[in-house]
Amino acid sequence: MNTTPSATDAAWLEAHWMPFTANRQFKAAPRLLTGAAGAYYTDAEGRKVFDGLSGLWCTGLGHARREIVEAVSRQMATLDYAPAFQFGHPLSFELANRIVERMPAGLDHVMFAGGSGSDAVDTSLKIARAYWRVQGQAGKTRLIGRLQAYHGVNFGGISVGGLVANRKPYGQGIEAAHLAGMQPPAGSFFRGEPPDHGVQLAESLLTLIGLYDASTIAAVIVEPFSGSGGVIIPPRGYLQRLRQICSEHGILLIFDEVITGFGRCGAWTGAEAFGVAPDLLVFAKQSTNGVQPLSGVVVRKEIYDTFMAAGGQEYLLELPHGYTYSAHPVACAAGIATLDLIAREHVLARVQELAPRLEEAVHGLRGARHVADIRNYGLAAGITLASAPGEPARRPFEVAMAMFRKGFYVRYGGPTIQLAPPFISTAAEIGRLVDALGETLNHTD
Ligand SMILES: Cc1ncc(COP(=O)(O)O)c(C=O)c1O
């Protein structure tokens, strides 16, 4: 169905208030995508556009994968919806088992959320608070995030999040504090994990414990590496030291793996890639290859068992929480097909093979105009640009728009350009993406 004849009709574009979008600019110069296959979009003018961010970090296997399309279509015709509360359907149990197989040892129960990463983050924060409360420690409510972190857009997520632009308009959040950020100084140009200061940086948690006392702290939440904040990689030893401090002080550790989960790190999880296991692990995006909204939280057995033991009469709820679309059957079908494909196509090995190619290519941009720093991990890279005087958001925006005109979709956020090519990319495609970026930077004022 061609839904684009009015694409240039400003009135037709008005009704949709677009998310995280400069609406006035977009509606003056719309960028409409009308199709996708493999690693490419087709836009309304019929141009092919390389998907340099795998959608929004979620379509690593490429678009229109037959196995996922068929699984979804079949499920829609079989059981299109089942009530999420007090009734079940087999696919959620099947998918939960498949997910648990891929998690660090001990994380073995899945609470599905409404489909977005934001829902899943807030679900994890609620579980953490409730966990202490059912054990009689109702004072453990403070949640600790980190500067520059992105944990979605719900009130819990923006409170623990560390991006001021996403917090400023909304007033009072929930009780949170923040660890020091991990962003290395401009000009560091670290490849992969930064070498030093991991332990020292993690010990900013000790300062917060000293200030608030562990008896008031429910959990620490971090992204194993930070994606939307600009691809910020933890220095060596950082996550290990955070794990140690949390264990010693009776604080739950949550990994927000909405970007790092299911392949981006060349491992099933960031936890596996960095060798550190959290107590709760949040997933979304890549779990269905972006085809259906599916998200959730995987928790340790002790956490699940604690709620079951404290649940009272068997007919009573152990946790009053859930969404109409928790473990939606069609999303579960997409999830099962996606996990199958990741395993069958040896995607993790492919990401490991491509990661050094991306690293090599992207660090070749050192010296290109405006480039202040470059960071990378797995199939993700962030390029920080020096800001135009008085207009910090302008240059990344202009670069991303110029890239789109050249046939490459990339994301810009804060002062960074972010790349996350599909797992199915070829080294040559990654090379072309980065070359186009270099050329664009050199032609940007
Ligand atoms: C680490 C992290 N957490 C949470 C979210 C929020 O996910 P969603 O946009 O699906 O709500 C994102 C989205 O980019 C993310 O990167």
Ligand as a Chemical Component Dictionary entry (heavy atoms), coordinates in Angstrom:
data_LIG
# 
_chem_comp.id                   LIG 
_chem_comp.type                 NON-POLYMER 
_chem_comp.pdbx_formal_charge   0 
_chem_comp.three_letter_code    LIG 
# 
loop_
_chem_comp_atom.comp_id 
_chem_comp_atom.atom_id 
_chem_comp_atom.alt_atom_id 
_chem_comp_atom.type_symbol 
_chem_comp_atom.charge 
_chem_comp_atom.model_Cartn_x 
_chem_comp_atom.model_Cartn_y 
_chem_comp_atom.model_Cartn_z 
_chem_comp_atom.pdbx_ordinal 
LIG C1 C1 C 0 19.781 1.302 27.901 1  
LIG C2 C2 C 0 18.386 1.651 27.523 2  
LIG N1 N1 N 0 17.408 1.491 28.415 3  
LIG C3 C3 C 0 16.123 1.765 28.126 4  
LIG C4 C4 C 0 15.774 2.239 26.883 5  
LIG C5 C5 C 0 14.363 2.567 26.585 6  
LIG O1 O1 O 0 13.814 1.702 25.667 7  
LIG P1 P1 P 0 12.444 2.105 24.931 8  
LIG O2 O2 O 0 12.770 3.222 23.986 9  
LIG O3 O3 O 0 12.059 0.829 24.226 10 
LIG O4 O4 O 0 11.476 2.490 25.984 11 
LIG C6 C6 C 0 16.765 2.405 25.912 12 
LIG C7 C7 C 0 16.429 2.909 24.565 13 
LIG O5 O5 O 0 17.286 3.254 23.781 14 
LIG C8 C8 C 0 18.110 2.123 26.242 15 
LIG O6 O6 O 0 19.098 2.320 25.375 16 
# 
loop_
_chem_comp_bond.comp_id 
_chem_comp_bond.atom_id_1 
_chem_comp_bond.atom_id_2 
_chem_comp_bond.value_order 
_chem_comp_bond.pdbx_ordinal 
LIG C1 C2 SING 1  
LIG C2 N1 SING 2  
LIG C2 C8 DOUB 3  
LIG N1 C3 DOUB 4  
LIG C3 C4 SING 5  
LIG C4 C5 SING 6  
LIG C4 C6 DOUB 7  
LIG C5 O1 SING 8  
LIG O1 P1 SING 9  
LIG P1 O2 DOUB 10 
LIG P1 O3 SING 11 
LIG P1 O4 SING 12 
LIG C6 C7 SING 13 
LIG C6 C8 SING 14 
LIG C7 O5 DOUB 15 
LIG C8 O6 SING 16 
# 
